[in-house]
Amino acid sequence: MQSKQVTSGAGADQLKPSAHDQFVGSIPEIYDEHLGPLLFHFSAADLAQRVHTTLPEARRVLEIACGTGISTQYLCDCLGAETEVVATDLNEGMLAYAREKRGGLRNVTFQQADAQRLPFEDESFDAAINQFGIMFVPDKALAMAEMARVVRPGGLVAFNVWDSLETNRVAAIAHETIASFFADDPPDFLTVPFGDYQIDPICRLIEGAGLRHPDVQIVSAKIERPDARSVARGFVEGNPGILQIQERATADPAHIITAVAEALEIAFGPAPLQIPLQEIVFLARRP
């Protein structure tokens, strides 16, 4: 495993989010309130339990792309009072919200960090965890190598990705409905989190970082949500896609939310909605 020199902080180039990483303004709050209960709580609980089952002796865990801290909270609850969690994210807006809402979690430190240039010593964690973040990293091979670098021999790298838009119809319907408001250059944000799901290339990425061939599990769930409008608002305003909508300035976000909500009710019935979702979980050990 190649060693990497640790610096006190990443430079401006490393810490500059891409257009798809701009979780700014009210986005973190809407993301947490409206998308969180649909997309993130069940998967965060599942991933935390898998980490605990696979590596019950873990006492220092790094979380990458912690967002608003939903997955951090489940890790904290599942891993035990003696386990330290260092929760990182590139986006300061998401971290600020995480600190405000979940800053009281025991043994948790929130810190800004670039997944491609982690400011931590080699072999300094028992596990590195990433919930639905690898899809946003420009250099995925570098990020995987960094996760492998910071875990000890025998340690664990655990992460998940969404299955395709075709499999996760709720996101596809939102994407298609949003796009229908734009004759040219429709917002494409939702193609990013649901666009990196091919298992074999991800396994090659993992092995290329020097990790063992991963345990791969496809996880399905049916999530109940009390109303379609909350789900629609999350998909329209709870992610950087709202910035794309605002930049085009040819459609009212409120009208788009209404249309998405109506499309979701047609697909999943009246409230409460029963929404199927599917993710893919990867667990890889460092030799």
Secondary structure, DSSP 8 states (H G I E B T S, - for coil): -------SS--TTTT---GGG---TTHHHHIIIIIIIIIIHHHHHHHHHHHHHH-TT--EEEEES-TTSHHHHHHHHHH-TT-EEEEEES-HHHHHHHHHHHTT-TTEEEEE-BTTB--S-TT-EEEEEEES-GGG-S-HHHHHHHHHHHEEEEEEEEEEEE--TTTSHHHHHHHHHHHTT-SSS---GGGTTTS---HHHHHHHHHHTT----EEEEEEEEEEES-HHHHHHHHHHSSTHHHHHHHH-SS-HHHHHHHHHHHHHHHH-SSSEEEEEEEEEEEEE--
